[in-house]
């Protein structure tokens, strides 16, 4: 057993010094290139990206982070693929026939690969046009969620239930970004037909102003929620529309707090929020 082990060591030692050290060096160099190239890409992108005056600093940073992630991942794939080919060549495997076979396979699967090419091209335009970034909330034809990751081929969303959706870029026909530049409080509330409209408008505007001036909420609100118009004469209520502007992704929190404060204020002022009801007239016989 010992003789066999010594024989294995004796036979592998020359190979290790001739090729093994080179393989270790290739892996180490590839790791260092990947690591320092990522740092270089981050510095370059943060320096050369032209600031958009219509975007907040947070939005600009999300845009830069998205580009950094995409370029870093793409470079990492290229570096490790190149390192793998060099290792195969160092182990004695001819990479020429492998590359030729890969080319033939690429032609054979070219028809099916058209969908991959479509996804990559669509992803390139999404990134360059800054349609959305990591951290945005978007909707793709009814599929909505927080953007957790963007690659050249697909976008990963997580919805409010925690479900993760992987959407290929070529399948995206319409993008609705709910968190770009600013967001809106767009709230409809029904009030009783017997309510004093001037009183309702005064209460709504007062509550919206107090919310916008509250230290806990004012940093999230750009424009105080205010009465906009009577939106509809419903079957059981007059529907009024309240509109305000918030920072991106804060519209739902602000709207929830506004609903709570309006309910409290309406109760104090005797303003009724009616429930559906029917008035029945009995015909005289």
Buried (B, 14 or more C-beta within 10 A) or exposed (E): EEEEEEEEEEEEEEEEEEBBEBBEEBBEEBEEBBEEBBEEBBEEBBEEBEEEEEBBEEBBBBBBBBBBBBBBBEBBEEBBEEBBBBBBBBEEEEBEEEEEEEEEEEEEEEEEEEEBEBBBEBBEEBBEEBBBBBBBBBBBEEBBBBBEBBBBBBBBBBEEEEEEBEBBBBBBEEBEBBBBEBBBBEBEBBBBEEBBEEEBBEBBBBBBEEBBEBEEBEEBBBBBBBBBEBBEEBEBBBBBBBBBBBBBBBBBEBBEBBBEBBBEBBEEBEBBBBEEEEEEEEEEE
